[in-house]
């Protein structure tokens, strides 16, 4: 598979993730959009590492992004659970108490 195919797949995932973040109002769905964007970055890292002679640089970066994404998902879901407990909704438009 040519490297251009990886870039096209990554661009499609990035666009889908960005569209989800912009259009959806549910906080959990927005977090899923962020995960799609991070997976698009991982695909780019792995594709670029195929051009390197050692082929481990991009894979280390991808592993780091996976670890950061797992931590982001855990913290994000904990915040969403607290917000749901306080507001009884995960709709981002209905949560307006934090506005100063």
C-alpha positions as CSV (number, residue, x, y, z in Angstrom):
1,X,0.0,0.0,0.0
2,X,1.4,3.4,-1.0
3,X,2.1,6.0,1.6
4,X,-0.5,8.3,-0.1
5,X,-3.2,5.9,0.8
6,X,-2.3,6.3,4.5
7,X,-2.4,10.0,4.2
8,X,-5.8,9.9,2.5
9,X,-7.2,7.7,5.2
10,X,-5.7,10.0,7.9
11,X,-7.2,13.0,6.2
12,X,-10.6,11.3,6.1
13,X,-10.4,10.4,9.8
14,X,-9.3,13.9,10.7
15,X,-12.2,15.5,8.8
16,X,-14.8,13.1,10.3
17,X,-13.4,13.8,13.8
18,X,-13.5,17.6,13.2
19,X,-17.0,17.4,11.8
20,X,-18.2,15.4,14.8
21,X,-16.6,18.0,17.2
22,X,-18.2,20.9,15.4
23,X,-21.7,19.5,14.8
24,X,-22.5,17.3,17.8
25,X,-23.8,18.6,21.1
26,X,-23.3,15.5,23.3
27,X,-20.0,15.6,25.3
28,X,-19.3,11.9,24.9
29,X,-19.7,12.1,21.2
30,X,-17.3,15.1,21.1
31,X,-14.7,13.1,23.0
32,X,-15.1,10.3,20.4
33,X,-14.4,13.0,17.7
34,X,-11.2,13.9,19.5
35,X,-10.2,10.3,19.6
36,X,-10.7,10.1,15.8
37,X,-8.4,13.1,15.3
38,X,-5.7,11.4,17.5
39,X,-6.0,8.2,15.5
40,X,-5.5,10.2,12.3
41,X,-2.3,11.6,13.8
42,X,-1.2,8.0,14.7
43,X,-1.7,6.9,11.2
44,X,0.4,9.7,9.9
45,X,3.2,8.9,12.4
46,X,3.2,5.2,11.4
47,X,3.1,6.1,7.6
48,X,6.1,8.5,8.0
49,X,8.0,6.0,10.0
50,X,7.9,3.6,7.0
51,X,10.2,6.1,5.2
52,X,12.8,6.0,7.9
53,X,15.6,3.4,8.0
54,X,15.1,2.5,11.6
55,X,11.3,2.6,11.4
56,X,10.8,3.1,15.2
57,X,10.5,6.9,15.6
58,X,7.0,7.2,14.3
59,X,5.9,4.1,16.2
60,X,7.2,5.6,19.5
61,X,5.3,8.8,18.8
62,X,2.2,6.8,18.1
63,X,2.6,4.8,21.3
64,X,3.0,8.1,23.2
65,X,-0.2,9.5,21.5
66,X,-2.1,6.3,22.5
67,X,-1.0,6.7,26.1
68,X,-2.0,10.4,26.1
69,X,-5.4,9.5,24.5
70,X,-6.1,7.0,27.2
71,X,-5.4,9.5,29.9
72,X,-7.4,12.1,28.1
73,X,-10.4,9.7,27.8
74,X,-10.2,8.8,31.5
75,X,-10.1,12.4,32.7
76,X,-12.7,13.5,30.1
77,X,-15.1,10.8,31.1
78,X,-14.6,11.6,34.8
79,X,-15.4,15.2,34.1
80,X,-18.5,14.3,32.1
81,X,-19.7,12.0,34.9
82,X,-19.4,14.9,37.4
83,X,-21.1,17.3,35.0
84,X,-23.9,14.7,34.5
85,X,-24.3,14.3,38.2
86,X,-24.6,18.1,38.7
87,X,-26.7,19.0,35.6
88,X,-28.4,15.7,34.7
89,X,-27.4,16.1,31.1
90,X,-24.5,15.7,28.7
91,X,-25.8,18.2,26.2
92,X,-23.1,20.9,25.9
93,X,-25.7,23.6,25.0
94,X,-27.6,23.1,28.3
95,X,-24.5,23.4,30.5
96,X,-24.1,27.1,31.0
97,X,-23.3,27.5,34.7
98,X,-19.6,27.7,34.1
99,X,-19.9,30.9,32.1
100,X,-18.5,33.9,34.0
